[in-house]
């Protein structure tokens, strides 16, 4: 087994001290495992996708344009 050390804020540490019955190492380990499971599912989905970075850029541009149009419409109607 490997040890991993990381820093937490003093404020967080003080909050954790209020619950000495909790084994925080297990909580952290469980959170890491759950996060990794989500990443692995995302990797599986992405590996089967034909969506490219170019597609992503195009979609992003389209979303930005639509958002601008919506904000522009809102601002124009605010003045009325």
N, CA, C and O atoms as a Maestro MAE file, in Angstrom:
{
 s_m_m2io_version
 :::
 2.0.0
}

f_m_ct {
 s_m_title
 :::
 protein
 m_atom[320] {
  # First column is atom index #
  i_m_mmod_type
  r_m_x_coord
  r_m_y_coord
  r_m_z_coord
  i_m_residue_number
  s_m_chain_name
  s_m_pdb_residue_name
  s_m_pdb_atom_name
  i_m_atomic_number
  :::
  1 25 0.854 -1.174 0.000 1 A "UNK " " N  " 7
  2 3 0.000 0.000 0.000 1 A "UNK " " CA " 6
  3 2 0.897 1.234 0.000 1 A "UNK " " C  " 6
  4 15 1.954 1.250 0.631 1 A "UNK " " O  " 8
  5 25 0.458 2.266 -0.718 2 A "UNK " " N  " 7
  6 3 1.208 3.499 -0.846 2 A "UNK " " CA " 6
  7 2 0.562 4.590 -0.005 2 A "UNK " " C  " 6
  8 15 -0.662 4.707 0.048 2 A "UNK " " O  " 8
  9 25 1.389 5.379 0.644 3 A "UNK " " N  " 7
  10 3 0.886 6.543 1.390 3 A "UNK " " CA " 6
  11 2 0.874 7.753 0.481 3 A "UNK " " C  " 6
  12 15 1.801 7.969 -0.299 3 A "UNK " " O  " 8
  13 25 -0.188 8.542 0.589 4 A "UNK " " N  " 7
  14 3 -0.289 9.798 -0.140 4 A "UNK " " CA " 6
  15 2 -0.564 10.888 0.883 4 A "UNK " " C  " 6
  16 15 -1.439 10.751 1.738 4 A "UNK " " O  " 8
  17 25 0.190 11.966 0.785 5 A "UNK " " N  " 7
  18 3 -0.009 13.092 1.695 5 A "UNK " " CA " 6
  19 2 -0.445 14.296 0.891 5 A "UNK " " C  " 6
  20 15 0.050 14.534 -0.211 5 A "UNK " " O  " 8
  21 25 -1.384 15.064 1.454 6 A "UNK " " N  " 7
  22 3 -1.808 16.307 0.823 6 A "UNK " " CA " 6
  23 2 -2.187 17.290 1.911 6 A "UNK " " C  " 6
  24 15 -2.510 16.908 3.036 6 A "UNK " " O  " 8
  25 25 -2.141 18.544 1.559 7 A "UNK " " N  " 7
  26 3 -2.424 19.601 2.526 7 A "UNK " " CA " 6
  27 2 -3.900 19.973 2.493 7 A "UNK " " C  " 6
  28 15 -4.538 19.952 1.440 7 A "UNK " " O  " 8
  29 25 -4.429 20.315 3.660 8 A "UNK " " N  " 7
  30 3 -5.774 20.867 3.767 8 A "UNK " " CA " 6
  31 2 -5.671 22.139 4.602 8 A "UNK " " C  " 6
  32 15 -4.708 22.337 5.342 8 A "UNK " " O  " 8
  33 25 -6.660 22.978 4.471 9 A "UNK " " N  " 7
  34 3 -6.626 24.235 5.219 9 A "UNK " " CA " 6
  35 2 -6.810 23.974 6.711 9 A "UNK " " C  " 6
  36 15 -7.367 22.954 7.116 9 A "UNK " " O  " 8
  37 25 -6.340 24.901 7.501 10 A "UNK " " N  " 7
  38 3 -6.501 24.793 8.951 10 A "UNK " " CA " 6
  39 2 -7.991 24.806 9.318 10 A "UNK " " C  " 6
  40 15 -8.423 24.100 10.229 10 A "UNK " " O  " 8
  41 25 -8.754 25.608 8.603 11 A "UNK " " N  " 7
  42 3 -10.195 25.697 8.854 11 A "UNK " " CA " 6
  43 2 -10.869 24.341 8.617 11 A "UNK " " C  " 6
  44 15 -11.720 23.920 9.401 11 A "UNK " " O  " 8
  45 25 -10.486 23.670 7.540 12 A "UNK " " N  " 7
  46 3 -11.040 22.349 7.255 12 A "UNK " " CA " 6
  47 2 -10.636 21.352 8.334 12 A "UNK " " C  " 6
  48 15 -11.452 20.544 8.778 12 A "UNK " " O  " 8
  49 25 -9.402 21.411 8.744 13 A "UNK " " N  " 7
  50 3 -8.905 20.503 9.794 13 A "UNK " " CA " 6
  51 2 -9.679 20.703 11.093 13 A "UNK " " C  " 6
  52 15 -10.027 19.735 11.770 13 A "UNK " " O  " 8
  53 25 -9.943 21.951 11.435 14 A "UNK " " N  " 7
  54 3 -10.700 22.244 12.663 14 A "UNK " " CA " 6
  55 2 -12.123 21.679 12.567 14 A "UNK " " C  " 6
  56 15 -12.649 21.145 13.543 14 A "UNK " " O  " 8
  57 25 -12.729 21.798 11.409 15 A "UNK " " N  " 7
  58 3 -14.075 21.243 11.212 15 A "UNK " " CA " 6
  59 2 -14.050 19.719 11.351 15 A "UNK " " C  " 6
  60 15 -14.961 19.129 11.933 15 A "UNK " " O  " 8
  61 25 -13.011 19.092 10.817 16 A "UNK " " N  " 7
  62 3 -12.896 17.636 10.904 16 A "UNK " " CA " 6
  63 2 -12.732 17.176 12.353 16 A "UNK " " C  " 6
  64 15 -13.212 16.105 12.726 16 A "UNK " " O  " 8
  65 25 -12.057 17.981 13.160 17 A "UNK " " N  " 7
  66 3 -11.821 17.618 14.563 17 A "UNK " " CA " 6
  67 2 -13.118 17.499 15.355 17 A "UNK " " C  " 6
  68 15 -13.154 16.847 16.398 17 A "UNK " " O  " 8
  69 25 -14.172 18.120 14.867 18 A "UNK " " N  " 7
  70 3 -15.457 18.050 15.561 18 A "UNK " " CA " 6
  71 2 -16.061 16.646 15.483 18 A "UNK " " C  " 6
  72 15 -16.996 16.322 16.215 18 A "UNK " " O  " 8
  73 25 -15.521 15.822 14.592 19 A "UNK " " N  " 7
  74 3 -16.049 14.470 14.379 19 A "UNK " " CA " 6
  75 2 -14.918 13.443 14.493 19 A "UNK " " C  " 6
  76 15 -14.524 12.825 13.504 19 A "UNK " " O  " 8
  77 25 -14.404 13.273 15.712 20 A "UNK " " N  " 7
  78 3 -13.257 12.365 15.892 20 A "UNK " " CA " 6
  79 2 -13.588 10.897 15.621 20 A "UNK " " C  " 6
  80 15 -12.688 10.082 15.418 20 A "UNK " " O  " 8
  81 25 -14.871 10.565 15.618 21 A "UNK " " N  " 7
  82 3 -15.263 9.168 15.372 21 A "UNK " " CA " 6
  83 2 -15.160 8.792 13.900 21 A "UNK " " C  " 6
  84 15 -15.217 7.613 13.551 21 A "UNK " " O  " 8
  85 25 -15.010 9.792 13.040 22 A "UNK " " N  " 7
  86 3 -14.913 9.542 11.603 22 A "UNK " " CA " 6
  87 2 -13.473 9.179 11.241 22 A "UNK " " C  " 6
  88 15 -12.530 9.842 11.674 22 A "UNK " " O  " 8
  89 25 -13.315 8.135 10.453 23 A "UNK " " N  " 7
  90 3 -11.987 7.758 9.955 23 A "UNK " " CA " 6
  91 2 -11.822 8.483 8.618 23 A "UNK " " C  " 6
  92 15 -12.237 7.980 7.574 23 A "UNK " " O  " 8
  93 25 -11.216 9.658 8.662 24 A "UNK " " N  " 7
  94 3 -11.132 10.546 7.508 24 A "UNK " " CA " 6
  95 2 -10.337 9.945 6.366 24 A "UNK " " C  " 6
  96 15 -10.580 10.268 5.203 24 A "UNK " " O  " 8
  97 25 -9.404 9.084 6.679 25 A "UNK " " N  " 7
  98 3 -8.636 8.401 5.635 25 A "UNK " " CA " 6
  99 2 -9.570 7.579 4.746 25 A "UNK " " C  " 6
  100 15 -9.411 7.556 3.525 25 A "UNK " " O  " 8
  101 25 -10.546 6.902 5.363 26 A "UNK " " N  " 7
  102 3 -11.503 6.106 4.588 26 A "UNK " " CA " 6
  103 2 -12.421 6.999 3.763 26 A "UNK " " C  " 6
  104 15 -12.777 6.653 2.637 26 A "UNK " " O  " 8
  105 25 -12.805 8.143 4.315 27 A "UNK " " N  " 7
  106 3 -13.652 9.082 3.584 27 A "UNK " " CA " 6
  107 2 -12.920 9.570 2.335 27 A "UNK " " C  " 6
  108 15 -13.487 9.600 1.243 27 A "UNK " " O  " 8
  109 25 -11.645 9.955 2.513 28 A "UNK " " N  " 7
  110 3 -10.854 10.433 1.376 28 A "UNK " " CA " 6
  111 2 -10.665 9.332 0.342 28 A "UNK " " C  " 6
  112 15 -10.792 9.573 -0.858 28 A "UNK " " O  " 8
  113 25 -10.365 8.133 0.804 29 A "UNK " " N  " 7
  114 3 -10.166 7.005 -0.107 29 A "UNK " " CA " 6
  115 2 -11.438 6.723 -0.902 29 A "UNK " " C  " 6
  116 15 -11.381 6.493 -2.110 29 A "UNK " " O  " 8
  117 25 -12.576 6.742 -0.229 30 A "UNK " " N  " 7
  118 3 -13.857 6.506 -0.892 30 A "UNK " " CA " 6
  119 2 -14.147 7.593 -1.927 30 A "UNK " " C  " 6
  120 15 -14.608 7.295 -3.028 30 A "UNK " " O  " 8
  121 25 -13.881 8.839 -1.578 31 A "UNK " " N  " 7
  122 3 -14.122 9.948 -2.510 31 A "UNK " " CA " 6
  123 2 -13.233 9.813 -3.746 31 A "UNK " " C  " 6
  124 15 -13.685 10.060 -4.863 31 A "UNK " " O  " 8
  125 25 -11.997 9.431 -3.555 32 A "UNK " " N  " 7
  126 3 -11.074 9.249 -4.685 32 A "UNK " " CA " 6
  127 2 -11.558 8.111 -5.572 32 A "UNK " " C  " 6
  128 15 -11.554 8.232 -6.797 32 A "UNK " " O  " 8
  129 25 -11.979 6.998 -4.956 33 A "UNK " " N  " 7
  130 3 -12.470 5.855 -5.739 33 A "UNK " " CA " 6
  131 2 -13.700 6.237 -6.565 33 A "UNK " " C  " 6
  132 15 -13.789 5.880 -7.740 33 A "UNK " " O  " 8
  133 25 -14.645 6.957 -5.964 34 A "UNK " " N  " 7
  134 3 -15.851 7.373 -6.687 34 A "UNK " " CA " 6
  135 2 -15.512 8.316 -7.832 34 A "UNK " " C  " 6
  136 15 -16.081 8.210 -8.919 34 A "UNK " " O  " 8
  137 25 -14.592 9.235 -7.591 35 A "UNK " " N  " 7
  138 3 -14.193 10.171 -8.637 35 A "UNK " " CA " 6
  139 2 -13.524 9.429 -9.789 35 A "UNK " " C  " 6
  140 15 -13.788 9.722 -10.955 35 A "UNK " " O  " 8
  141 25 -12.665 8.476 -9.467 36 A "UNK " " N  " 7
  142 3 -12.000 7.679 -10.505 36 A "UNK " " CA " 6
  143 2 -13.006 6.865 -11.311 36 A "UNK " " C  " 6
  144 15 -12.858 6.725 -12.525 36 A "UNK " " O  " 8
  145 25 -14.021 6.331 -10.653 37 A "UNK " " N  " 7
  146 3 -15.055 5.579 -11.374 37 A "UNK " " CA " 6
  147 2 -15.757 6.474 -12.397 37 A "UNK " " C  " 6
  148 15 -16.020 6.048 -13.522 37 A "UNK " " O  " 8
  149 25 -16.055 7.703 -12.006 38 A "UNK " " N  " 7
  150 3 -16.683 8.647 -12.939 38 A "UNK " " CA " 6
  151 2 -15.759 8.953 -14.109 38 A "UNK " " C  " 6
  152 15 -16.206 9.018 -15.254 38 A "UNK " " O  " 8
  153 25 -14.482 9.140 -13.832 39 A "UNK " " N  " 7
  154 3 -13.519 9.408 -14.902 39 A "UNK " " CA " 6
  155 2 -13.404 8.226 -15.855 39 A "UNK " " C  " 6
  156 15 -13.314 8.407 -17.069 39 A "UNK " " O  " 8
  157 25 -13.408 7.021 -15.305 40 A "UNK " " N  " 7
  158 3 -13.294 5.830 -16.136 40 A "UNK " " CA " 6
  159 2 -14.523 5.644 -17.024 40 A "UNK " " C  " 6
  160 15 -14.398 5.214 -18.171 40 A "UNK " " O  " 8
  161 25 -15.694 5.962 -16.509 41 A "UNK " " N  " 7
  162 3 -16.910 5.901 -17.332 41 A "UNK " " CA " 6
  163 2 -16.807 6.934 -18.453 41 A "UNK " " C  " 6
  164 15 -17.128 6.642 -19.605 41 A "UNK " " O  " 8
  165 25 -16.362 8.134 -18.112 42 A "UNK " " N  " 7
  166 3 -16.204 9.182 -19.128 42 A "UNK " " CA " 6
  167 2 -15.190 8.753 -20.185 42 A "UNK " " C  " 6
  168 15 -15.394 9.000 -21.373 42 A "UNK " " O  " 8
  169 25 -14.107 8.119 -19.766 43 A "UNK " " N  " 7
  170 3 -13.101 7.628 -20.719 43 A "UNK " " CA " 6
  171 2 -13.703 6.591 -21.665 43 A "UNK " " C  " 6
  172 15 -13.425 6.613 -22.864 43 A "UNK " " O  " 8
  173 25 -14.523 5.686 -21.137 44 A "UNK " " N  " 7
  174 3 -15.152 4.661 -21.980 44 A "UNK " " CA " 6
  175 2 -16.065 5.312 -23.014 44 A "UNK " " C  " 6
  176 15 -16.048 4.948 -24.190 44 A "UNK " " O  " 8
  177 25 -16.855 6.273 -22.564 45 A "UNK " " N  " 7
  178 3 -17.761 6.961 -23.484 45 A "UNK " " CA " 6
  179 2 -16.960 7.703 -24.549 45 A "UNK " " C  " 6
  180 15 -17.270 7.625 -25.738 45 A "UNK " " O  " 8
  181 25 -15.929 8.423 -24.115 46 A "UNK " " N  " 7
  182 3 -15.124 9.213 -25.045 46 A "UNK " " CA " 6
  183 2 -14.368 8.329 -26.035 46 A "UNK " " C  " 6
  184 15 -14.171 8.721 -27.186 46 A "UNK " " O  " 8
  185 25 -13.946 7.155 -25.608 47 A "UNK " " N  " 7
  186 3 -13.162 6.284 -26.491 47 A "UNK " " CA " 6
  187 2 -13.998 5.774 -27.676 47 A "UNK " " C  " 6
  188 15 -13.451 5.421 -28.721 47 A "UNK " " O  " 8
  189 25 -15.312 5.739 -27.505 48 A "UNK " " N  " 7
  190 3 -16.192 5.261 -28.564 48 A "UNK " " CA " 6
  191 2 -16.764 6.405 -29.397 48 A "UNK " " C  " 6
  192 15 -17.527 6.179 -30.335 48 A "UNK " " O  " 8
  193 25 -16.393 7.617 -29.051 49 A "UNK " " N  " 7
  194 3 -16.953 8.794 -29.710 49 A "UNK " " CA " 6
  195 2 -16.112 9.204 -30.914 49 A "UNK " " C  " 6
  196 15 -14.892 9.041 -30.924 49 A "UNK " " O  " 8
  197 25 -16.788 9.738 -31.927 50 A "UNK " " N  " 7
  198 3 -16.065 10.271 -33.083 50 A "UNK " " CA " 6
  199 2 -16.005 11.803 -33.025 50 A "UNK " " C  " 6
  200 15 -15.584 12.457 -33.979 50 A "UNK " " O  " 8
  201 25 -16.431 12.352 -31.898 51 A "UNK " " N  " 7
  202 3 -16.435 13.795 -31.678 51 A "UNK " " CA " 6
  203 2 -14.988 14.279 -31.578 51 A "UNK " " C  " 6
  204 15 -14.240 13.822 -30.714 51 A "UNK " " O  " 8
  205 25 -14.591 15.198 -32.453 52 A "UNK " " N  " 7
  206 3 -13.203 15.663 -32.494 52 A "UNK " " CA " 6
  207 2 -13.062 17.013 -31.798 52 A "UNK " " C  " 6
  208 15 -14.054 17.642 -31.429 52 A "UNK " " O  " 8
  209 25 -11.826 17.444 -31.627 53 A "UNK " " N  " 7
  210 3 -11.578 18.770 -31.059 53 A "UNK " " CA " 6
  211 2 -12.136 19.843 -31.984 53 A "UNK " " C  " 6
  212 15 -12.623 20.876 -31.526 53 A "UNK " " O  " 8
  213 25 -12.063 19.596 -33.270 54 A "UNK " " N  " 7
  214 3 -12.627 20.547 -34.239 54 A "UNK " " CA " 6
  215 2 -14.144 20.654 -34.044 54 A "UNK " " C  " 6
  216 15 -14.705 21.749 -34.074 54 A "UNK " " O  " 8
  217 25 -14.796 19.511 -33.844 55 A "UNK " " N  " 7
  218 3 -16.233 19.506 -33.560 55 A "UNK " " CA " 6
  219 2 -16.520 20.283 -32.272 55 A "UNK " " C  " 6
  220 15 -17.484 21.044 -32.190 55 A "UNK " " O  " 8
  221 25 -15.673 20.077 -31.284 56 A "UNK " " N  " 7
  222 3 -15.838 20.756 -30.003 56 A "UNK " " CA " 6
  223 2 -15.716 22.264 -30.160 56 A "UNK " " C  " 6
  224 15 -16.513 23.019 -29.602 56 A "UNK " " O  " 8
  225 25 -14.716 22.699 -30.921 57 A "UNK " " N  " 7
  226 3 -14.528 24.139 -31.159 57 A "UNK " " CA " 6
  227 2 -15.738 24.725 -31.887 57 A "UNK " " C  " 6
  228 15 -16.211 25.810 -31.549 57 A "UNK " " O  " 8
  229 25 -16.227 24.002 -32.882 58 A "UNK " " N  " 7
  230 3 -17.376 24.476 -33.654 58 A "UNK " " CA " 6
  231 2 -18.609 24.589 -32.761 58 A "UNK " " C  " 6
  232 15 -19.323 25.591 -32.805 58 A "UNK " " O  " 8
  233 25 -18.856 23.561 -31.950 59 A "UNK " " N  " 7
  234 3 -19.994 23.582 -31.041 59 A "UNK " " CA " 6
  235 2 -19.859 24.722 -30.033 59 A "UNK " " C  " 6
  236 15 -20.836 25.408 -29.731 59 A "UNK " " O  " 8
  237 25 -18.660 24.919 -29.520 60 A "UNK " " N  " 7
  238 3 -18.421 26.011 -28.580 60 A "UNK " " CA " 6
  239 2 -18.716 27.363 -29.201 60 A "UNK " " C  " 6
  240 15 -19.335 28.221 -28.571 60 A "UNK " " O  " 8
  241 25 -18.272 27.555 -30.439 61 A "UNK " " N  " 7
  242 3 -18.544 28.809 -31.145 61 A "UNK " " CA " 6
  243 2 -20.040 29.023 -31.339 61 A "UNK " " C  " 6
  244 15 -20.539 30.137 -31.178 61 A "UNK " " O  " 8
  245 25 -20.755 27.949 -31.686 62 A "UNK " " N  " 7
  246 3 -22.200 28.047 -31.880 62 A "UNK " " CA " 6
  247 2 -22.908 28.416 -30.576 62 A "UNK " " C  " 6
  248 15 -23.829 29.233 -30.571 62 A "UNK " " O  " 8
  249 25 -22.478 27.817 -29.492 63 A "UNK " " N  " 7
  250 3 -23.075 28.124 -28.187 63 A "UNK " " CA " 6
  251 2 -22.816 29.573 -27.805 63 A "UNK " " C  " 6
  252 15 -23.720 30.268 -27.343 63 A "UNK " " O  " 8
  253 25 -21.578 30.031 -27.998 64 A "UNK " " N  " 7
  254 3 -21.242 31.430 -27.686 64 A "UNK " " CA " 6
  255 2 -22.088 32.387 -28.514 64 A "UNK " " C  " 6
  256 15 -22.565 33.398 -27.998 64 A "UNK " " O  " 8
  257 25 -22.279 32.076 -29.791 65 A "UNK " " N  " 7
  258 3 -23.076 32.931 -30.665 65 A "UNK " " CA " 6
  259 2 -24.521 32.999 -30.179 65 A "UNK " " C  " 6
  260 15 -25.104 34.081 -30.103 65 A "UNK " " O  " 8
  261 25 -25.096 31.847 -29.851 66 A "UNK " " N  " 7
  262 3 -26.480 31.805 -29.363 66 A "UNK " " CA " 6
  263 2 -26.620 32.569 -28.043 66 A "UNK " " C  " 6
  264 15 -27.603 33.279 -27.830 66 A "UNK " " O  " 8
  265 25 -25.633 32.418 -27.166 67 A "UNK " " N  " 7
  266 3 -25.685 33.141 -25.896 67 A "UNK " " CA " 6
  267 2 -25.598 34.641 -26.129 67 A "UNK " " C  " 6
  268 15 -26.314 35.412 -25.491 67 A "UNK " " O  " 8
  269 25 -24.721 35.061 -27.044 68 A "UNK " " N  " 7
  270 3 -24.604 36.483 -27.346 68 A "UNK " " CA " 6
  271 2 -25.928 37.017 -27.888 68 A "UNK " " C  " 6
  272 15 -26.372 38.096 -27.495 68 A "UNK " " O  " 8
  273 25 -26.560 36.260 -28.792 69 A "UNK " " N  " 7
  274 3 -27.839 36.691 -29.352 69 A "UNK " " CA " 6
  275 2 -28.894 36.842 -28.260 69 A "UNK " " C  " 6
  276 15 -29.673 37.795 -28.262 69 A "UNK " " O  " 8
  277 25 -28.908 35.897 -27.335 70 A "UNK " " N  " 7
  278 3 -29.874 35.966 -26.241 70 A "UNK " " CA " 6
  279 2 -29.617 37.187 -25.358 70 A "UNK " " C  " 6
  280 15 -30.557 37.893 -24.993 70 A "UNK " " O  " 8
  281 25 -28.359 37.440 -25.015 71 A "UNK " " N  " 7
  282 3 -28.015 38.597 -24.173 71 A "UNK " " CA " 6
  283 2 -28.289 39.911 -24.907 71 A "UNK " " C  " 6
  284 15 -28.768 40.879 -24.316 71 A "UNK " " O  " 8
  285 25 -27.980 39.926 -26.182 72 A "UNK " " N  " 7
  286 3 -28.219 41.125 -26.981 72 A "UNK " " CA " 6
  287 2 -29.717 41.439 -27.015 72 A "UNK " " C  " 6
  288 15 -30.115 42.592 -26.848 72 A "UNK " " O  " 8
  289 25 -30.544 40.415 -27.229 73 A "UNK " " N  " 7
  290 3 -31.989 40.585 -27.237 73 A "UNK " " CA " 6
  291 2 -32.462 41.131 -25.884 73 A "UNK " " C  " 6
  292 15 -33.287 42.043 -25.824 73 A "UNK " " O  " 8
  293 25 -31.923 40.555 -24.800 74 A "UNK " " N  " 7
  294 3 -32.295 40.995 -23.460 74 A "UNK " " CA " 6
  295 2 -31.919 42.447 -23.246 74 A "UNK " " C  " 6
  296 15 -32.726 43.227 -22.739 74 A "UNK " " O  " 8
  297 25 -30.699 42.824 -23.627 75 A "UNK " " N  " 7
  298 3 -30.234 44.190 -23.431 75 A "UNK " " CA " 6
  299 2 -31.043 45.173 -24.263 75 A "UNK " " C  " 6
  300 15 -31.356 46.270 -23.801 75 A "UNK " " O  " 8
  301 25 -31.378 44.789 -25.475 76 A "UNK " " N  " 7
  302 3 -32.172 45.673 -26.338 76 A "UNK " " CA " 6
  303 2 -33.565 45.891 -25.759 76 A "UNK " " C  " 6
  304 15 -34.111 46.990 -25.853 76 A "UNK " " O  " 8
  305 25 -34.135 44.861 -25.167 77 A "UNK " " N  " 7
  306 3 -35.474 44.975 -24.589 77 A "UNK " " CA " 6
  307 2 -35.458 45.672 -23.232 77 A "UNK " " C  " 6
  308 15 -36.492 46.155 -22.771 77 A "UNK " " O  " 8
  309 25 -34.326 45.725 -22.608 78 A "UNK " " N  " 7
  310 3 -34.187 46.432 -21.336 78 A "UNK " " CA " 6
  311 2 -34.356 47.931 -21.548 78 A "UNK " " C  " 6
  312 15 -34.909 48.626 -20.696 78 A "UNK " " O  " 8
  313 25 -33.886 48.415 -22.668 79 A "UNK " " N  " 7
  314 3 -33.909 49.842 -22.981 79 A "UNK " " CA " 6
  315 2 -35.324 50.331 -23.300 79 A "UNK " " C  " 6
  316 15 -35.587 51.530 -23.219 79 A "UNK " " O  " 8
  317 25 -36.224 49.440 -23.655 80 A "UNK " " N  " 7
  318 3 -37.573 49.823 -24.067 80 A "UNK " " CA " 6
  319 2 -38.472 50.107 -22.895 80 A "UNK " " C  " 6
  320 15 -39.642 50.443 -23.081 80 A "UNK " " O  " 8
  :::
 }
 m_bond[319] {
  # First column is bond index #
  i_m_from
  i_m_to
  i_m_order
  :::
  1 1 2 1
  2 2 3 1
  3 3 4 2
  4 3 5 1
  5 5 6 1
  6 6 7 1
  7 7 8 2
  8 7 9 1
  9 9 10 1
  10 10 11 1
  11 11 12 2
  12 11 13 1
  13 13 14 1
  14 14 15 1
  15 15 16 2
  16 15 17 1
  17 17 18 1
  18 18 19 1
  19 19 20 2
  20 19 21 1
  21 21 22 1
  22 22 23 1
  23 23 24 2
  24 23 25 1
  25 25 26 1
  26 26 27 1
  27 27 28 2
  28 27 29 1
  29 29 30 1
  30 30 31 1
  31 31 32 2
  32 31 33 1
  33 33 34 1
  34 34 35 1
  35 35 36 2
  36 35 37 1
  37 37 38 1
  38 38 39 1
  39 39 40 2
  40 39 41 1
  41 41 42 1
  42 42 43 1
  43 43 44 2
  44 43 45 1
  45 45 46 1
  46 46 47 1
  47 47 48 2
  48 47 49 1
  49 49 50 1
  50 50 51 1
  51 51 52 2
  52 51 53 1
  53 53 54 1
  54 54 55 1
  55 55 56 2
  56 55 57 1
  57 57 58 1
  58 58 59 1
  59 59 60 2
  60 59 61 1
  61 61 62 1
  62 62 63 1
  63 63 64 2
  64 63 65 1
  65 65 66 1
  66 66 67 1
  67 67 68 2
  68 67 69 1
  69 69 70 1
  70 70 71 1
  71 71 72 2
  72 71 73 1
  73 73 74 1
  74 74 75 1
  75 75 76 2
  76 75 77 1
  77 77 78 1
  78 78 79 1
  79 79 80 2
  80 79 81 1
  81 81 82 1
  82 82 83 1
  83 83 84 2
  84 83 85 1
  85 85 86 1
  86 86 87 1
  87 87 88 2
  88 87 89 1
  89 89 90 1
  90 90 91 1
  91 91 92 2
  92 91 93 1
  93 93 94 1
  94 94 95 1
  95 95 96 2
  96 95 97 1
  97 97 98 1
  98 98 99 1
  99 99 100 2
  100 99 101 1
  101 101 102 1
  102 102 103 1
  103 103 104 2
  104 103 105 1
  105 105 106 1
  106 106 107 1
  107 107 108 2
  108 107 109 1
  109 109 110 1
  110 110 111 1
  111 111 112 2
  112 111 113 1
  113 113 114 1
  114 114 115 1
  115 115 116 2
  116 115 117 1
  117 117 118 1
  118 118 119 1
  119 119 120 2
  120 119 121 1
  121 121 122 1
  122 122 123 1
  123 123 124 2
  124 123 125 1
  125 125 126 1
  126 126 127 1
  127 127 128 2
  128 127 129 1
  129 129 130 1
  130 130 131 1
  131 131 132 2
  132 131 133 1
  133 133 134 1
  134 134 135 1
  135 135 136 2
  136 135 137 1
  137 137 138 1
  138 138 139 1
  139 139 140 2
  140 139 141 1
  141 141 142 1
  142 142 143 1
  143 143 144 2
  144 143 145 1
  145 145 146 1
  146 146 147 1
  147 147 148 2
  148 147 149 1
  149 149 150 1
  150 150 151 1
  151 151 152 2
  152 151 153 1
  153 153 154 1
  154 154 155 1
  155 155 156 2
  156 155 157 1
  157 157 158 1
  158 158 159 1
  159 159 160 2
  160 159 161 1
  161 161 162 1
  162 162 163 1
  163 163 164 2
  164 163 165 1
  165 165 166 1
  166 166 167 1
  167 167 168 2
  168 167 169 1
  169 169 170 1
  170 170 171 1
  171 171 172 2
  172 171 173 1
  173 173 174 1
  174 174 175 1
  175 175 176 2
  176 175 177 1
  177 177 178 1
  178 178 179 1
  179 179 180 2
  180 179 181 1
  181 181 182 1
  182 182 183 1
  183 183 184 2
  184 183 185 1
  185 185 186 1
  186 186 187 1
  187 187 188 2
  188 187 189 1
  189 189 190 1
  190 190 191 1
  191 191 192 2
  192 191 193 1
  193 193 194 1
  194 194 195 1
  195 195 196 2
  196 195 197 1
  197 197 198 1
  198 198 199 1
  199 199 200 2
  200 199 201 1
  201 201 202 1
  202 202 203 1
  203 203 204 2
  204 203 205 1
  205 205 206 1
  206 206 207 1
  207 207 208 2
  208 207 209 1
  209 209 210 1
  210 210 211 1
  211 211 212 2
  212 211 213 1
  213 213 214 1
  214 214 215 1
  215 215 216 2
  216 215 217 1
  217 217 218 1
  218 218 219 1
  219 219 220 2
  220 219 221 1
  221 221 222 1
  222 222 223 1
  223 223 224 2
  224 223 225 1
  225 225 226 1
  226 226 227 1
  227 227 228 2
  228 227 229 1
  229 229 230 1
  230 230 231 1
  231 231 232 2
  232 231 233 1
  233 233 234 1
  234 234 235 1
  235 235 236 2
  236 235 237 1
  237 237 238 1
  238 238 239 1
  239 239 240 2
  240 239 241 1
  241 241 242 1
  242 242 243 1
  243 243 244 2
  244 243 245 1
  245 245 246 1
  246 246 247 1
  247 247 248 2
  248 247 249 1
  249 249 250 1
  250 250 251 1
  251 251 252 2
  252 251 253 1
  253 253 254 1
  254 254 255 1
  255 255 256 2
  256 255 257 1
  257 257 258 1
  258 258 259 1
  259 259 260 2
  260 259 261 1
  261 261 262 1
  262 262 263 1
  263 263 264 2
  264 263 265 1
  265 265 266 1
  266 266 267 1
  267 267 268 2
  268 267 269 1
  269 269 270 1
  270 270 271 1
  271 271 272 2
  272 271 273 1
  273 273 274 1
  274 274 275 1
  275 275 276 2
  276 275 277 1
  277 277 278 1
  278 278 279 1
  279 279 280 2
  280 279 281 1
  281 281 282 1
  282 282 283 1
  283 283 284 2
  284 283 285 1
  285 285 286 1
  286 286 287 1
  287 287 288 2
  288 287 289 1
  289 289 290 1
  290 290 291 1
  291 291 292 2
  292 291 293 1
  293 293 294 1
  294 294 295 1
  295 295 296 2
  296 295 297 1
  297 297 298 1
  298 298 299 1
  299 299 300 2
  300 299 301 1
  301 301 302 1
  302 302 303 1
  303 303 304 2
  304 303 305 1
  305 305 306 1
  306 306 307 1
  307 307 308 2
  308 307 309 1
  309 309 310 1
  310 310 311 1
  311 311 312 2
  312 311 313 1
  313 313 314 1
  314 314 315 1
  315 315 316 2
  316 315 317 1
  317 317 318 1
  318 318 319 1
  319 319 320 2
  :::
 }
}
